[in-house]
């Protein structure tokens, strides 16, 4: 009976695992939104007379989507490993990367609007 309680104490609470998974899925939704935005800008936004503005906006959205998707998986794995080992949760660079990436996309879009 004592061994059952010991094994239950070392077992990870499923709520933490599910919360980590929900965070991963939120990052994936963000990446999918960026991917859709990049494709939409490239295919649907024709009012920009300057092709050199539309393409960098689309490519920056798509590249940012790839970076976020790959980073989300890596972060999910690191958090899962840390939780199972009873260690502190790792920090993430994804938040500043996303913030800077969105600022770049917004600056490019603003430039495109000003030049149109």
PyMOL commands that set and color helices and strands:
alter all, ss='L'
color gray80, all
select helices_A, chain A and resi 2-10+14-44+51-85+94-115
alter helices_A, ss='H'
color red, helices_A
deselect
rebuild
show_as cartoon
